[in-house]
Every structure is written in structure tokens, then in C-alpha cells.
Amino acid sequence: MIHGLGLFFILLIVGIPSYLLTRSSPSLATSIAVFVIYSFVDGFIAKNVAFLWEEESAYGGSERGETPLESTVQETLIEEERRGPFTETEEVDAELLYDKLLTKYVGHWGVQTGTQLLHNEIKAYTWHGETFAEAVKRVYQRQKKKTIKIV
């Protein structure tokens, strides 16, 4: 509520020149031109003001105006190796499970959509701080609970 009130006052202050311009030259053409121009100005101001407040991400975490960059599976693996190596059994299990999941997703939804869906599901868990291997295992466990049979 405070955010909306703050944005209201900022847009009110930004709108003063448009009000004065419309009052100084009252015509239909002026009104239309000011409306079109200030719709872009108001949108720009609102977008920039919105970054001042924390946004809730789609998965419940807080972010400050930055959209997380998409990472590929290879980048995620490199990041996990940088944080700390997996144990050998955990790495093999995660790779094997990932291959099974990817095969199932690609077979069901096609290459592009299946790959993206799987990456998004894994990313949802890694955003919460889980390792790549843990995220793959959770997605696999969730898929096993569903009626989809994974080969």
C-alpha cells in the first residue's frame, strides 16, 4: 500500500507539466499529444520507481530489482563444482537421474519445450539454495509421485 501511495505522489508531481501544458493550450490535438507522450513518461517513471522496492520472486525469495540470469545446465554444474565437489555416487546418481528426466521430458514435450521445462523445474529448487544434484533428485522424486512413468 505504501508503494502505491509513493508511486501516486511521484506520478502526480511528474504530471504537473502535462496539466500546465493542457491548460495553457486547450485543444483536442494538445490533449491527445500530451496523453500519448506522458503515457510513455509515466510508464518509464513507474518502472524505475518500482525498482526501489523489493519484489517477491516467483518462488518466494526476495530480489532487489534484478532479474536472475538464466543459466544452462553446464553453467549450473560449473557453479556447483566451484562451491564444492559432489561425492562420486551423488554425481553419478544426479547425472543418471537427469538423463532419465531429460529423456522423458523430451519424449513427451519435444526437444525445446521439454528441455526448458526441466531446466525451469531444476532452477526453481536451485534458487532456494539446493545443489544441482539435490534439485535433480527432487524433480525426479516428484515425477515418480505423479503417474508419469520414468524409464
N, C-alpha and C positions, 0 to 999 in steps of 0.2 A: 504494500500500500504506500509506503514511504517512497519507493522507487517511482511509482506512478505520479505521486504528488510532485516529486522533484522534477520529473520529466515535464509535467504540465507547466510548471513555472518557467523552466528553461525555454520550452517552445513558445510560451506566452511572450517572453522577452524577445525571442528571435522573431516573432511575428509582428512586433511593433512597426518595423519599417514597411511591411506589406500593408498594414492598416493605414499608415500615414500616406502611402502611395495611392491607395484606393480612394482615400478621402480627398486628396489634392487633385486627382484627375478622375472623377467618377464617370466611367463609361463601361460598356459591356466588354470592349476589347481589353481595356486595362484590367478589369476584373478577371477575365479569362487568362490573360498573360501572367498576372500575379499568382493566380491559383496554380497554374501549371509550374511556374518557376519555384514557388515556395513549397510545393509538394515534394520536389526533389531536395530542397534545402531542409525541410522538416525531417524527411527520411534520413538524410545524412547526419543531421544533429542527433536524432533519436538513436541511430545505430551507434554513434560514437559515445553517447551518454550511457547507453546500455552496457558498454564495456567497463564502466566504472563499478558496477555491482557484480557480485559473484553470480555465476549461472550454475544451475544444477545440471549435471550431465545426464545423459540418458540412463546411466546405470547408477545414479545416486551420489556420485562423487562431486566435489566442488571444483570448479575451474575458474580461472580469472581471465575471461575474455580470449582465451587461446583455444583454438580448435586442435585437438590432438592430431598429429600427423598419422596417416595410415602407414602401417609397417607391414612388410611382407613376412612370410614365414621365415625366410632366410635371415632377415634383419632381426626378427624376434629370437631366433636361435643364437645369433651372434651376440645379442644383448644378454641372453641368459648365460652364455659361456663367459661373458665378461664379468657378470655378477658372481658366478661361482659354477664350477663344473658339476654336471649331473653325475650321479653314480652310474656305472655302466649298465646295470639292469634297468634303472629308471629311464635312461636314454633310449635303450633298445625298445623297451615297452612303449614309450611315448611315440617313437618313430613308427613302430608297428601299428599302434592304435591309430596314429594319424593317417598312415597309408590306407588302413581299412576304412576309416571315416571318409577320406577323400574319395576312395573308390565308390563307396555307397552314395555319397552326395553327387558326384559327377554322373554316376549311372542314373540317378533319379532326376536331377535338375539340369543336367548338361554341364559342360566344362566351365564356362564362365560363371554362371549363376551358382552352381554347386560349390566351386572354389571360393567365391566371395561369401556365400552363406557360412561355410565352415570357418573361414578366416574371421568373420564377424563374431561368430559364437565364441571362438577361442579368445579373440580380443576382449570380449566382454568380461571374461574371467581374468585376463592379464591386467586389465585396468584396475581390478580390485587388489592387485598385488600378488597374484599367484604366478608361479613359474609357468613356462610354456608347457612343460610336461604335466603339471597338475591340471592345467586348463584342458589339455587334450584328454586326460583321464576323466575329468568331469563331464566333458561333452560326450565322451564315449559311454559313460555310465548313464547319463540322461537319455541317450539314444537307445540304450539297452532297455530302459524302463518303458520307453514307447514301444509301440507294436512293430516298429521298423526293425527288421532282422538284418544285422550287420554280418557280412560274410567273414 
